[in-house]
């Protein structure tokens, strides 16, 4: 495959077609789109123009007499019959055929009509305005068998009348709930599909509304107004969030066609913006035209069209990176964790640049546990390394070269269960001469949890420790020390791998890869479980990054981003002969610096990312296959599974790119997803799961590091929680007088979106804490029993990003 055959994917909107109104023509006042033919009908003051986005050919189909202007105010397309439905200046409704010729006129008798909408599923036309909402059913049949003419009938189907002050300016369909969203001046009137009243969401005090939409995933109502604000409302009418990035009136809002988490908005400030409703953040913006945007919609192939008074443009959304999980900080490392026991779900360990650690579900991206930034780490420093034991549910943080903190992942936030200081580690890490005299204590460079067993030579032959998932410490003097992850200070074995410092250790199948660093980067292969040295390979200069596949190594050489592929040839006894290690000549050179390389052995591909914000996909022989252009917020990349799905540190969160954009599409090479069991029980502090649901107590170092003071087993395999269950909240009896304070996310810990109570059904109005949902709907005796057993701190707010001084 040559470089010309590389598939390039661009991030963000890409213009596909555009139409510009001629200087002699009047302004566009309405746009209708035909999904059957792909044509646009642009209504202006002098007539109607047809424009096709594929051929980009425009044709004038209707021109008014010179003495008559603006005879029509709005047109919509009815795809079932291939006709247009028009609202005339005299407030009559007209039926236009495919050639835009008027074939039927009738009086709607609905006061002043301000908007029209066609419901394709029910085949009805909806009109709304000053008098309220009307539904019309259109009947079309021949008079008799011999007649060539036709008769058209418009039958009033349903009607909803509003007060004179309620001018309905726009109507939107809620297909999820089969409802109508009627936008009035300062309220949203929710009707059933049969025009029956349900409820009203009042948005006052605010300026008049312009549009609204419904988010089915979170049960949000989103409103746009002329005061430049986008507001998110719960079903109880409580405001949850306000977006204020637009500089002029917001004219349109709709949900993203490819993601139920993303909202699209358009404004008179000429920009289109994308918003993440999971994190309440703006993720993309683009100025798409030279005039204020008045109409936005989707074509049949999910292209976005934006219309102004002078032009119309069609854009490809190019939505490749889907939101996976929230971190709210730039991500420096992503590490998927699989377990040999297929009954355990795979997880992902994420290290943030603020030294916070998150444990995520690899299947759904749901946050399982969060380690808050250690208070001993200054903003200028970071933790050295992190490793996770899926078997014990423990997370090990290397705070500095002689300090390890141990956290349990059974709580959220994670609770520190122990810390190993120099006095504990020095007996395991010291050097020892021939006479057995203890020497200096070597510093720890990195650590990892070993899932394989280890066999060492004892006095009576090979010996295998009974402990599984040993913790491996890599030292500055080139030694590996194998210790017990549970019993403090218990050392099993130590071997010398290299004379240079070790800065990375990784388990790769039946081999242990040890990376040492001096003036060059050397990779040493150790067999498992016997820890026999198989060979050493120089992968590049100091600072080079690399990844290992089944029988090859790909590395970046120096700062010039020169990628080299090495082929590993194994001798019959399993060792690697360094003399016959070959270097592939198909090198790829570029002007960017590679800071992350990761490989997918199942697909035999490599992913790289650098400082230019581009994800590049190569084969094991460095043949380029894909380029995904993102932006400068890209920090790291990692393969999630054997299918080739990729996780990205992008836009300050975790995003996922599907394997269909990465691999060649050979289904036979992909592995099927196994049906896993449900996740382990993780106990969450109610003050974090439901903000401000208890008494307020100050945040201290003690409850910051240990939000849960549980009874721990001697082997640290978790909390003694077999007799405790989290109480369930009765959400059916919630009313507007109940609730706590805001559930808005903090920087580190956020109220989970998939908890037992959706954020949309909680009333965020101010009320006394004694009347909170937590007190009313939780069994008081059970709450006291849980608090006494766990000794939970009665925090009212989520823990801060750092403890108070």
KEMI-253966 format. One line per field, with one value per residue (C-alpha): x, y, z; chain. Coordinates in pm, 1 decimal. Each point is the difference from the previous one (the first is absolute). Layout:
BEGIN
xx <- X ...
yy <- Y ...
zz <- Z ...
cadena <- A ...
***
This chain:
BEGIN
xx <- 0.0 145.0 -45.1 -266.1 -210.5 -2.5 -350.7 -7.8 -276.9 -42.7 -134.0 -283.3 -229.7 104.5 -190.1 -153.8 -207.9 -114.8 -251.7 16.5 -296.8 68.8 50.3 -312.4 -222.5 -177.6 76.0 -97.9 -294.9 -52.9 179.5 -155.0 195.1 -116.4 160.6 -111.9 174.6 251.1 -124.9 -37.9 -279.5 102.3 -286.4 77.7 -207.1 -16.4 -58.7 150.2 334.9 89.5 357.5 154.5 294.0 147.8 -0.4 7.7 -234.5 -264.3 -315.4 -270.0 -333.0 -237.4 4.7 -264.0 -153.5 198.0 -274.6 -23.1 268.7 27.3 -317.8 123.8 151.7 103.5 16.7 48.0 41.7 -229.4 211.6 -283.3 -176.8 292.0 -178.1 59.9 -216.7 18.6 -117.4 -118.8 20.2 -377.0 21.9 -140.1 157.9 91.2 88.0 283.3 86.4 353.4 31.7 -104.8 -332.4 -293.9 -265.9 -210.3 -69.2 -194.2 -42.3 158.2 -217.4 267.8 69.6 350.1 207.7 365.4 138.8 -76.0 128.2 -58.6 -12.7 117.6 -83.6 -365.4 -43.0 -142.1 75.9 32.7 -56.7 53.2 -14.8 -202.6 -313.1 170.6 83.5 -194.3 55.7 -108.6 -38.0 42.2 -211.3 78.7 -207.8 -162.6 -364.7 -75.7 173.4 -48.3 94.3 350.6 -33.7 49.3 -156.9 195.4 -146.2 146.1 -181.8 56.7 119.5 62.9 27.2 159.6 -92.3 232.4 -58.2 56.7 333.9 134.9 127.2 142.9 291.9 138.8 -104.5 240.0 -62.6 112.0 5.0 124.4 -303.5 -237.5 -54.8 -14.0 228.2 -167.5 227.9 -180.3 149.5 124.0 -113.9 -5.3 -341.7 17.2 -284.3 -71.4 0.1 -380.5 30.4 -94.0 166.1 259.3 199.7 182.1 360.9 25.8 330.6 -63.6 167.4 174.6 -28.4 -228.7 84.1 92.3 26.0 15.5 86.8 -10.8 291.9 -136.5 306.2 -7.3 -363.1 104.2 -184.2 233.1 -122.7 154.2 -82.3 90.0 209.6 283.7 -61.5 -64.8 -167.5 -41.6 -318.0 -117.0 -342.8 -107.2 84.6 323.9 289.2 308.6 252.9 43.7 230.6 107.4 267.1 -208.3 32.6 -334.4 -348.3 -15.7 -237.4 5.6 81.2 -18.1 149.8 299.3 -103.4 282.7 18.3 -268.5 249.9 69.6 -214.2 37.2 -81.7 9.0 -8.4 -7.6 367.4 61.9 126.3 -110.2 103.1 -3.5 -70.8 54.3 -304.2 188.6 267.6 -180.5 293.4 41.4 199.3 2.7 -83.2 30.2 -104.6 -178.6 -125.6 21.8 -350.7 -203.5 -132.3 -380.3 -72.9 176.8 -98.2 119.3 -1.3 -77.3 372.0 38.8 165.3 -66.3 -138.4 15.8 -208.3 26.3 -179.8 257.5 148.3 -34.9 284.4 11.8 256.8 126.2 3.5 288.3 -70.0 267.3 94.0 -292.6 -4.8 106.9 55.4 54.8 328.6 -12.8 380.1 249.3 84.6 362.4 -43.3 -272.1 51.2 -265.0 4.0 -113.3 -22.7 72.4 -328.6 -266.4 -260.9 157.3 -79.7 284.0 85.8 201.5 241.2 32.2 271.3 -69.0 255.8 -116.1 110.6 -357.9 -77.3 -329.2 -117.8 -250.9 -205.1 147.5 -344.6 -201.0 252.6 -185.0 217.5 57.2 238.8 203.1 324.5 15.2 333.7 230.1 52.8 371.9 43.6 68.6 -152.6 345.3 51.1 -192.4 -26.8 266.0 -213.4 -327.1 -100.8 -326.5 -59.0 -329.4 20.1 27.1 -177.7 302.5 164.6 366.9 129.7 372.2 -0.9 377.6 301.6 -48.2 -373.2 -289.6 -362.5 -256.1 -365.9 -302.1 -220.3 -307.0 -102.2 -52.4 202.6 266.5 114.5 365.8 44.2 375.0 319.7 349.4 273.6 375.9 12.2 -206.6 157.8 366.7 28.7 -132.8 186.1 346.6 310.4 185.8 362.9 149.6 37.0 -367.0 63.1 -285.9 87.4 -186.3 -370.5 -67.2 -284.2 -301.7 -40.6 -331.7 -228.3 -242.1 -233.4 102.9 -292.7 217.6 156.0 372.3 228.9 336.9 281.2 5.4 228.7 -213.2 -85.6 -250.8 -235.0 -322.4 -150.3 -356.7 -87.2 -142.5 27.5 340.5 100.8 319.5 221.3 257.7 304.5 256.5 283.2 -165.9 -160.5 -353.7 -144.8 -308.0 -203.6 -333.8 -272.1 -190.8 245.3 204.8 375.7 -12.3 262.1 3.1 277.7 239.1 200.9 246.2 -107.2 233.9 262.3 -193.9 -306.8 -336.2 -276.4 -275.6 -120.6 -282.5 -147.9 -45.2 -150.9 250.6 279.5 97.6 132.0 248.6 106.1 327.3 131.7 347.8 124.8 -220.6 -329.4 40.2 -280.9 70.0 -222.5 -53.7 -191.9 -291.6 -22.8 371.3 140.8 267.4 159.6 -93.6 177.0 55.0 -91.2 107.6 -312.4 144.8 157.1 -80.7 -360.7 -130.6 -349.9 -90.6 -264.0 29.9 -211.6 23.7 331.3 92.8 83.2 -87.1 183.4 46.4 367.2 99.2 -202.9 -42.0 -280.9 187.9 -193.1 191.5 -130.4 207.4 -74.2 57.3 134.6 -11.9 234.2 -140.0 62.0 -210.2 279.6 64.9 328.4 91.8 215.8 -287.8 -236.3 -79.4 -101.3 -260.3 96.3 -353.8 46.9 -248.2 141.3 -192.3 46.0 -206.0 101.7 -155.2 -83.4 -226.1 14.3 -234.4 -54.0 -291.4 146.5 -335.7 -29.9 378.3 -20.2 164.5 -145.7 210.9 -72.7 223.2 0.6 -188.0 -329.9 -12.0 -59.0 191.0 -64.4 273.1 47.5 279.1 220.8 -75.3 -230.4 -235.0 -371.0 -190.9 40.4 -252.4 49.8 -118.0 141.1 268.2 -195.3 96.7 232.5 12.7 -137.0 -56.8 -172.5 -298.6 -53.3 101.0 -257.7 204.1 -208.4 214.6 -20.6 125.8 94.9 -183.3 -172.2 85.2 -198.5 6.7 -134.9 -35.1 50.7 -173.9 201.4 -190.4 212.8 320.8 13.6 -43.8 -346.5 86.5 -260.4 174.9 293.2 -212.6 -77.1 -349.9 -84.6 -55.0 -306.5 145.0 -154.9 -108.9 251.5 109.2 -178.0 158.8 -123.4 -41.2 -20.8 -358.6 147.5 165.6 -265.9 -273.7 152.2 -94.1 -211.0 122.0 156.1 286.4 343.3 330.6 237.9 315.9 306.4 -148.0 -331.8 165.0 229.6 -250.4 -363.3 -104.9 134.9 -100.9 102.5 274.2 96.6 357.2 70.8 -153.2 -222.3 -265.6 -239.2 -214.5 -322.0 -178.5 -276.1 -38.8 -196.4 -45.6 -355.7 -206.6 -156.0 -371.1 -5.9 -370.7 -103.2 235.6 -170.8 110.0 24.9 271.0 359.6 346.2 233.4 166.3 119.3 241.4 328.3 318.3 347.1 85.8 -310.4 -328.6 -341.8 -29.5 -245.2 -99.5 -76.5 -333.7 -140.2 34.3 110.6 -308.8 -252.9 151.2 -131.2 289.9 -204.8 127.6 -145.6 87.6 244.3 -228.8 -254.5 253.1 -56.4 265.3 -185.5 -351.0 51.2 277.1 -81.4 130.4 99.0 184.9 178.9 116.1 110.5 202.4 157.4 91.6 156.0 185.5 60.4 -76.4 85.7 -318.3 119.6 -244.2 212.8 219.7 367.2 210.8 284.2 241.4 -48.3 -7.4 328.5
yy <- 0.0 337.5 332.1 91.1 -293.2 121.8 81.0 343.3 96.2 364.4 104.6 249.6 141.2 -23.4 198.2 -211.0 251.5 360.0 229.3 380.4 218.5 237.0 364.5 97.5 -244.0 79.7 -166.9 -360.4 -23.8 -379.0 -325.3 -342.2 -321.5 -303.2 -320.9 -195.5 206.9 178.6 337.3 320.0 248.3 353.3 244.7 370.1 310.5 -52.5 -374.2 -343.5 -145.4 -368.7 -100.8 -349.0 -52.8 -284.3 171.1 352.4 115.3 258.5 68.1 260.6 -183.6 268.5 374.4 235.4 273.8 320.5 179.1 -266.8 -80.5 -248.2 -189.4 -296.0 7.3 -361.4 -332.1 -358.5 -321.5 -303.7 -296.5 -253.3 178.7 194.4 333.5 326.3 159.8 382.3 271.6 304.1 363.2 16.6 -280.9 -267.4 -339.9 -100.9 -331.6 13.7 -286.2 -114.1 285.0 249.4 75.5 74.3 -271.7 53.3 283.0 -3.4 224.9 -137.0 216.8 -8.7 365.3 98.6 -305.8 35.2 -345.7 -332.0 -353.1 -334.3 -318.6 -273.4 -290.0 95.2 177.9 318.8 368.6 215.7 373.0 228.3 367.8 254.0 -213.1 -320.1 -330.3 -181.0 -337.4 -61.6 -329.4 9.8 -231.6 -48.3 -221.2 -1.1 86.4 -304.4 -256.0 191.1 338.8 122.5 270.2 -31.9 145.3 111.7 33.0 149.6 -121.8 159.7 -285.6 150.9 343.6 151.9 359.8 229.4 329.6 321.3 54.7 -341.2 42.3 -329.6 85.0 -348.1 -363.4 -295.4 -374.6 -220.1 -339.8 -175.6 85.1 63.5 360.0 349.9 272.9 337.5 299.4 305.5 331.6 -105.5 -359.3 -341.8 -161.1 -379.8 -169.0 -359.0 -112.2 38.9 366.1 -63.3 219.1 -162.2 266.1 329.6 93.9 367.7 160.0 348.4 225.5 -5.8 150.0 -168.3 -354.2 -90.4 -380.6 -311.7 -370.7 -309.0 -220.7 -350.9 -139.7 240.4 113.4 360.1 283.2 249.7 347.6 271.8 368.1 337.7 82.2 -222.5 -268.7 -370.9 -140.5 -360.9 -84.6 -304.6 -150.2 172.7 340.3 50.4 162.0 -222.3 191.0 306.4 21.6 355.9 -26.1 146.0 375.7 58.1 -148.9 -379.7 -88.9 -381.1 -296.7 -372.5 -330.0 -146.8 -270.3 -236.5 49.4 39.5 193.0 284.3 304.9 229.3 370.2 280.8 372.3 338.1 27.9 -214.4 -301.6 -357.7 -159.5 -350.7 -53.7 -307.2 -51.0 -251.7 247.7 326.3 114.9 154.2 -243.1 163.5 325.3 127.0 312.9 -143.8 305.5 375.8 75.3 -97.9 -356.0 -24.6 -359.8 -324.1 -355.0 -344.6 -159.0 -363.6 -91.0 182.7 307.3 326.9 288.5 358.8 270.6 377.1 279.9 -3.8 -348.3 -370.4 -239.9 -375.4 -148.0 -347.6 -41.9 -253.6 -115.3 -265.1 29.7 -94.5 99.0 -290.7 132.0 320.8 108.8 382.1 10.0 -81.0 -370.1 -110.6 -379.6 -254.6 -364.0 -266.2 -281.3 -351.3 -289.1 -363.9 -85.3 54.7 59.4 334.9 299.4 186.1 341.6 305.6 192.3 368.1 226.8 373.2 274.1 122.4 -338.0 -120.6 -361.0 -134.3 -356.3 -46.3 -282.6 -102.9 -97.6 312.6 261.5 47.1 126.5 -263.7 169.8 319.3 69.4 367.8 178.4 -88.9 307.4 -78.8 65.9 361.5 150.4 -3.0 -374.2 -312.2 -352.4 -222.0 -302.6 -180.3 -365.1 -184.3 -349.9 -127.8 -306.4 186.9 318.3 207.2 296.9 76.1 355.0 72.7 339.5 41.5 -226.0 -140.6 39.9 -219.8 64.6 -280.4 69.1 -225.1 26.4 -124.7 357.2 316.1 210.4 -259.1 -28.9 -22.6 -318.6 16.4 181.8 -143.7 239.1 -33.6 -183.7 -283.8 -6.3 35.0 -363.5 -117.2 242.9 16.1 -126.3 -295.0 -99.3 -350.4 1.7 88.5 353.6 237.8 289.8 304.5 -5.1 40.8 219.6 -135.7 108.5 -169.0 -283.1 -248.1 -280.0 -338.6 -225.2 -305.4 -230.3 21.6 -301.3 51.8 -236.2 -84.9 -216.9 -305.8 81.5 221.4 185.1 183.4 251.3 -73.1 367.1 101.5 340.8 87.6 364.1 61.7 294.9 122.6 161.2 254.3 -253.6 -228.1 -249.4 -136.6 -70.7 -223.3 73.2 -100.8 252.4 -69.2 -83.3 306.5 -50.1 -358.4 -45.6 -313.5 44.5 247.2 -25.4 225.7 67.4 275.2 235.0 303.9 143.8 -161.7 241.4 -230.4 -359.2 -161.5 -349.4 -110.2 -348.7 -252.9 257.5 280.7 305.9 212.0 335.3 154.0 343.7 142.9 164.1 -251.5 -171.3 -375.4 -253.0 -322.4 -307.4 -225.3 -326.8 -67.0 -158.3 -93.2 352.5 -118.8 268.9 -68.3 289.0 372.7 241.2 361.3 182.8 348.0 300.9 118.8 112.3 -220.6 -144.1 -343.1 -271.1 -376.5 -230.4 -376.9 -14.4 360.4 325.9 346.1 293.1 372.0 91.2 335.0 319.3 -11.6 -254.1 -260.5 -325.7 -321.9 -356.5 -284.7 -365.5 -238.3 -341.2 -263.4 -295.6 -351.7 21.7 315.2 249.5 302.8 18.4 367.4 -54.7 -105.1 276.8 175.1 358.1 78.2 266.7 128.4 296.5 283.5 347.0 315.5 332.3 -77.7 -154.6 -330.0 -20.7 -311.2 -332.9 -291.1 -327.3 -237.5 -349.0 -148.6 239.4 34.2 380.3 289.1 335.7 308.4 356.3 301.2 371.0 72.1 -149.0 -279.1 -369.5 -210.4 -369.2 -228.2 -367.0 -184.3 76.6 373.1 18.3 294.3 -79.8 274.4 358.1 156.1 374.1 126.7 307.0 104.0 -126.4 -358.8 -130.8 -380.5 -301.5 -362.7 -304.2 -104.4 -356.8 -253.8 134.3 314.6 259.8 291.2 216.2 358.0 261.7 275.5 328.3 -55.6 -326.3 -356.8 -56.1 -315.9 -63.5 -306.9 -272.5 54.6 312.0 -179.7 -347.8 -117.9 -136.7 -372.5 -139.8 -336.3 157.6 168.5 -162.4 -13.2 173.4 -242.6 35.8 98.0 -1.0 319.8 228.2 -46.7 197.7 339.4 198.5 370.3 277.0 136.3 350.8 -71.0 -214.5 247.0 339.4 166.8 -283.6 8.9 212.4 228.1 -82.8 159.2 -182.6 -109.4 -196.0 -305.4 -14.0 118.0 -303.8 -237.2 93.5 -345.5 -130.9 -358.4 -321.2 -146.8 -363.9 -83.8 -80.0 330.8 -171.7 257.8 120.5 -224.5 97.5 -331.3 108.7 353.0 108.5 343.0 123.3 67.1 337.9 9.2 235.5 -45.3 215.0 291.0 339.3 354.9 69.6 -259.0 1.3 122.2 245.4 -10.1 -323.0 187.9 -187.3 93.4 -10.9 -347.6 -179.0 27.9 -131.8 -310.5 26.8 -364.8 -2.8 -118.3 351.3 191.7 358.5 104.8 -125.7 178.4 341.2 235.5 267.4 134.6 -174.7 -84.8 -289.7 -170.4 -30.9 -142.6 -309.1 -179.4 43.0 -60.7 -300.2 -191.3 -227.3 188.9 -312.6 -144.8 329.4 11.8 -362.8 65.3 315.7 -170.8 -299.3 200.0 312.1 211.2 369.5 205.0 209.9 226.6 73.9 -210.9 -13.9 281.4 -43.8 51.1 6.9 329.7 118.2
zz <- 0.0 -104.6 175.9 -257.0 124.1 360.5 119.9 163.6 242.2 92.1 338.3 4.3 -263.8 -365.7 -260.7 -276.3 -197.1 14.8 -167.6 -11.5 -73.0 -289.0 81.6 -194.9 188.5 324.4 332.2 67.8 239.4 17.3 -94.5 -64.6 -55.5 -199.9 131.2 -308.6 -265.4 220.4 -128.9 197.1 -65.0 94.0 38.4 -39.6 -59.2 -377.1 -30.3 62.8 -111.3 -16.6 85.8 6.5 235.1 -206.9 -337.6 152.3 -277.4 84.1 -201.8 38.2 7.2 121.9 -55.4 133.5 -215.0 11.3 189.7 273.2 253.9 285.3 -78.9 206.8 348.1 58.6 -185.2 116.9 -197.9 37.1 -115.3 -4.8 -287.2 -145.1 44.9 182.8 264.1 7.2 235.2 -194.9 95.6 45.0 260.2 -233.2 -56.6 -353.2 -155.8 -256.2 -231.2 -77.7 -255.6 271.9 -169.8 230.4 -24.2 313.6 245.5 325.2 302.5 317.2 227.9 266.5 69.0 -106.2 -94.5 97.9 -77.5 -169.8 42.1 -170.5 208.1 -236.2 230.8 44.0 -333.4 147.0 -45.3 310.8 0.2 298.0 77.7 192.8 25.5 110.9 -170.3 -269.9 -163.7 -357.8 -179.9 -376.6 -219.2 -367.1 -231.9 -345.9 -45.0 -215.8 -215.5 -325.1 134.8 -49.5 263.6 370.8 310.4 304.0 347.1 316.8 307.9 338.2 217.3 345.8 154.7 308.1 84.3 192.9 176.4 -197.0 175.4 -105.1 -352.9 -119.7 -226.3 -68.2 34.2 27.0 10.2 289.7 -168.8 312.4 212.3 -293.0 107.7 -144.0 135.1 -51.0 46.1 133.9 104.4 344.3 40.6 -160.9 -31.0 -16.0 -187.1 -89.1 -361.0 9.0 104.1 364.1 261.6 230.5 182.9 -41.7 74.6 82.9 -99.8 135.9 81.5 -334.3 -343.6 -257.5 -103.7 -356.4 -2.6 216.6 -19.2 221.3 112.4 44.4 177.3 294.9 -32.1 -50.9 -168.3 -166.7 -89.1 -215.9 36.8 -141.5 309.6 -140.8 265.0 -31.9 308.9 112.1 191.9 189.4 -50.9 323.6 -143.2 192.6 -180.8 3.6 -204.9 -222.6 -300.6 -78.1 -270.1 -282.4 -46.6 -175.6 1.0 -28.5 -283.7 -16.0 220.8 -75.8 112.9 -179.1 -250.4 102.8 375.6 265.6 216.3 -242.2 -69.5 -302.4 14.2 -255.6 55.2 -165.4 92.9 -315.6 197.1 56.9 328.4 147.4 369.4 215.4 221.2 215.5 106.9 -84.7 -209.8 -341.9 -213.9 -342.1 -177.1 -355.5 -182.9 -300.9 -186.9 -37.9 128.8 303.4 -12.4 1.1 -108.6 90.3 -90.0 -103.1 -343.3 -73.9 20.6 335.1 -145.2 181.0 -203.0 123.2 -162.4 20.5 -174.8 -280.4 -26.5 80.7 84.7 54.0 238.1 78.3 377.0 1.9 355.0 59.8 367.3 223.5 364.6 221.7 352.2 187.8 156.6 -25.9 -7.0 -277.3 -1.0 6.1 -1.9 -86.9 101.5 -77.7 257.1 -90.2 243.9 -68.3 171.4 -265.3 270.5 82.0 -214.2 -174.4 131.7 -97.9 222.5 -90.8 139.0 -18.8 -20.0 342.5 149.6 38.3 -95.1 -131.9 -34.3 -282.1 -141.5 -335.1 -126.3 76.5 108.1 328.8 281.4 267.9 240.0 17.1 184.4 81.5 -52.2 292.6 220.1 29.5 -373.0 -87.2 -315.9 -158.5 57.5 -93.5 133.0 -152.6 -88.8 66.7 -22.0 63.7 134.7 -137.7 223.4 330.9 -104.4 104.8 -169.3 68.3 -37.1 -11.5 169.2 -5.0 -27.7 352.2 67.1 -115.6 83.5 -17.8 -81.3 -15.7 -309.1 190.4 87.8 -199.2 64.1 69.5 360.3 91.4 198.3 63.5 -90.3 -22.9 95.9 -4.6 332.6 -152.1 -343.7 92.0 118.3 -338.0 -223.5 153.9 -176.7 149.9 -43.8 6.7 376.9 44.7 121.9 -75.0 -225.0 -126.5 -78.4 -373.7 -117.1 -185.5 -361.2 -81.9 108.6 -155.0 106.0 -142.0 -94.3 -68.8 257.5 67.5 51.5 164.1 91.8 370.0 208.8 -72.4 -360.6 -181.6 231.6 -93.7 245.9 100.7 -38.6 -336.6 -166.5 142.8 4.7 -198.3 94.1 -254.9 160.3 -101.9 11.0 -261.6 240.0 14.3 345.4 32.7 312.8 143.3 -90.9 320.8 279.9 74.6 -25.5 -133.6 -273.9 -215.7 -250.6 -160.4 -321.7 -175.6 -358.2 -117.2 132.4 -123.7 172.2 -77.2 -88.8 -131.3 63.4 -196.2 -15.0 -360.5 -28.9 129.6 14.3 232.3 -184.1 192.6 -144.4 114.0 -84.8 -38.8 -322.6 -183.3 79.1 49.8 20.0 192.1 -40.6 303.5 -20.8 229.9 247.6 21.8 -55.4 -242.9 -215.5 -362.0 -164.1 -20.4 -277.7 -44.0 -115.6 -47.5 162.3 349.3 27.3 -280.6 33.7 -133.2 -10.2 -31.9 -216.3 -29.0 -184.9 -68.1 172.3 -126.1 153.0 -54.0 -35.0 144.5 -23.0 -379.4 24.5 -204.4 43.4 -26.7 -9.0 141.4 -62.2 290.7 -96.1 270.9 15.1 56.3 376.5 21.8 49.8 -218.2 -179.5 -10.0 -303.8 -218.8 97.7 -328.8 -54.6 -260.7 -250.0 -56.4 225.8 21.1 48.4 87.2 171.9 309.8 331.0 101.0 369.6 3.1 -183.3 61.6 -181.3 -55.1 -51.1 -100.5 -295.8 -50.2 -10.6 184.4 104.3 60.5 106.1 23.0 59.9 -322.9 124.0 -260.2 68.2 -253.2 -58.8 -142.7 -66.1 177.9 -303.4 33.0 -299.5 71.1 -25.4 186.8 112.5 238.0 31.8 337.6 176.0 245.5 304.1 -90.7 273.7 -19.0 -186.4 98.1 -150.5 209.0 -122.2 -263.4 -245.9 -49.7 188.1 114.6 312.4 -18.9 251.9 -184.5 90.6 366.1 15.5 -135.7 -351.3 -204.8 -372.8 -137.1 -168.6 -325.3 -52.1 100.4 -153.4 -355.8 74.0 -2.2 238.4 19.5 181.4 262.7 328.8 133.7 323.9 284.5 218.6 334.7 340.9 167.5 165.1 359.9 269.4 53.9 298.2 -58.7 254.8 -19.8 19.1 -334.4 -157.9 98.6 83.9 329.4 135.3 356.3 272.6 -96.4 136.6 -100.3 -231.2 181.2 -97.0 171.0 -182.7 -322.3 -12.6 154.9 -72.4 123.9 329.7 -47.1 171.0 -213.7 -22.5 85.0 -363.9 -123.7 -251.0 64.1 262.8 215.1 -172.9 -33.6 239.4 -132.5 -302.3 -146.3 64.7 -308.7 -59.8 -78.4 -297.1 -69.0 297.7 -67.4 -14.4 -45.8 371.0 37.4 -108.9 83.9 -158.2 -338.8 -155.1 -225.9 -44.6 182.2 -150.6 127.5 124.3 -185.0 82.3 -218.4 -286.1 25.8 370.5 135.0 -19.8 -323.7 27.7 -190.1 257.0 300.0 88.1 63.3 176.9 330.3 301.1 354.9 33.7 248.0 -280.3 -246.2 -210.4 199.3 329.1 -130.6 -225.3 172.6 284.4 305.8 189.3 -293.5 -61.4 361.6 -16.6 -313.2 141.6 325.8 -176.8 -260.8 209.5 -303.1 18.4 -25.9 -290.0 -178.7 -302.9 -221.8 104.6 -131.9 -244.0 288.8 377.9 185.4 149.8
cadena <- A A A A A A A A A A A A A A A A A A A A A A A A A A A A A A A A A A A A A A A A A A A A A A A A A A A A A A A A A A A A A A A A A A A A A A A A A A A A A A A A A A A A A A A A A A A A A A A A A A A A A A A A A A A A A A A A A A A A A A A A A A A A A A A A A A A A A A A A A A A A A A A A A A A A A A A A A A A A A A A A A A A A A A A A A A A A A A A A A A A A A A A A A A A A A A A A A A A A A A A A A A A A A A A A A A A A A A A A A A A A A A A A A A A A A A A A A A A A A A A A A A A A A A A A A A A A A A A A A A A A A A A A A A A A A A A A A A A A A A A A A A A A A A A A A A A A A A A A A A A A A A A A A A A A A A A A A A A A A A A A A A A A A A A A A A A A A A A A A A A A A A A A A A A A A A A A A A A A A A A A A A A A A A A A A A A A A A A A A A A A A A A A A A A A A A A A A A A A A A A A A A A A A A A A A A A A A A A A A A A A A A A A A A A A A A A A A A A A A A A A A A A A A A A A A A A A A A A A A A A A A A A A A A A A A A A A A A A A A A A A A A A A A A A A A A A A A A A A A A A A A A A A A A A A A A A A A A A A A A A A A A A A A A A A A A A A A A A A A A A A A A A A A A A A A A A A A A A A A A A A A A A A A A A A A A A A A A A A A A A A A A A A A A A A A A A A A A A A A A A A A A A A A A A A A A A A A A A A A A A A A A A A A A A A A A A A A A A A A A A A A A A A A A A A A A A A A A A A A A A A A A A A A A A A A A A A A A A A A A A A A A A A A A A A A A A A A A A A A A A A A A A A A A A A A A A A A A A A A A A A A A A A A A A A A A A A A A A A A A A A A A A A A A A A A A A A A A A A A A A A A A A A A A A A A A A A A A A A A A A A A A A A A A A A A A A A A A A A A A A A A A A A A
***
